Amino acid sequence: MARAKINPTPADIAKVERLAGQGFRLEDIAIACDVSVSTLQKWKELPAIATAYRKGRIEATSNVAERLYNLAMSGDVAACIFWLKAQAGWSDRPQPEATAQAEVHIYLPDNGRGSAA
């Protein structure tokens, strides 16, 4: 006999948003909601859960980005470096020289003019 379909409650939706916003993995959110991971995956197809999950992740990313930005603006060197690498495309890898020098070979014929004969 098939198991009864479990539908998310408003409390489940709020829990998904809160936990996603705190960076929890789907496996952990499923445990907190007392459902299987496969059930949570099916729930994520529902507009209310999908929106709650995305909203939670966006809120968390926004909070961390704001904190990082404030640290960088206050002079935290590590935060400045991270921001510039992540947002401005900076890299600490060695870059090729902008003024590459071409190798020139000059071959002079031996025509015997310099010999003392």
N, C-alpha and C positions, 0 to 999 in steps of 0.2 A: 504494500500500500504506500502511496506517495505521501511524503510529509507535507504538512500544511505550509502554505506560502507565508513567509514572515515579512510584514510590511513595516517600514520605519515609522516610528512615532515622532512627534515634534521634539521630544527629548533626545531621540537618536540623532535627528538632524542637527540639533544644537551641539550635541557631543561630537559629531563628525567635524563640524566647523571649528569648534574649540581645539580639538586634538590635532587636526590638520594644521591649524594655525600655530601649534606648538611644535610642529615638525615630526609628529609621530608617524611611523610607518603604517601602511594599510593593515598589516598583521596585528599591530597593537591596537589600532582603532577597532578592528573586528572583535578583539577580545573584550575591549571596553564596552562595546555595544552588545556583547553576548551573542554574536553570530559568527558564522564561519567566514573565512576570507572570500570564498566563492559567493556567499550571499552578499557580502559588502560590495564585491565587484558588480553584482547585478544591481544593487542599490545605486551604485555610481552612474548607472544608465538612466536613473530617474532624475528629472530636472531639479527637484528640490535638493537631493543629495549631491548631485554634480555641482550645483551652484554653491552649496555650503562648503564642499571640499575645496573648490577653487577659491572661494572668498577667504577661507581660513588660510590657505597657502599664500595668497596675495597679501593678506594683512601681516602675516609673519615676515614675509620678504620685505615689505614696506617698513616695518619696524626695525629690522636689522639694517637695512640700507640707510635709514635715517640716522641710526646710532653710529654707523660707520662714517657717514658723511660728517656728522657732528664731531667725531673724534679726529677726522682728517682736518677739519676746519680749525680745530683747537690746537693743531700742531703735532698730533700723534704721528710720528714718522712711519711706523708700520702701517697705520691706517691710510696714510697718504700714498705709500707705495702700492698697497693693495688696490686702492681706488684707481690709481693711474693705470695699473696693469689690467684691471677688470673693465674699466670704463673708457680709458683713453688709448688702449691698445699698446701701452708701453710694454717693453720686454727687457729682461736682464740677460738674455742670450746675446752672445757676441754677434754683431751685425757685420756684414761684408763691408770692406772699405768702399767708400763712395768714389774715391779716385784710384781705381785699379790701374796699375802700370803695365803697359804692354812690354813684352820681352822682344828686343830687337837684336837680330843677328846680322853682322856685316861680314861678307865674304870678299876678300881681296884676291884677285888673281895673282899668281906667281909669274910675272913676266920677265924676271931676271934683271930688272933695272937697278936693283939695290945691291947687286953682287959685285964684289971687287975682283975683276978678272984681268 
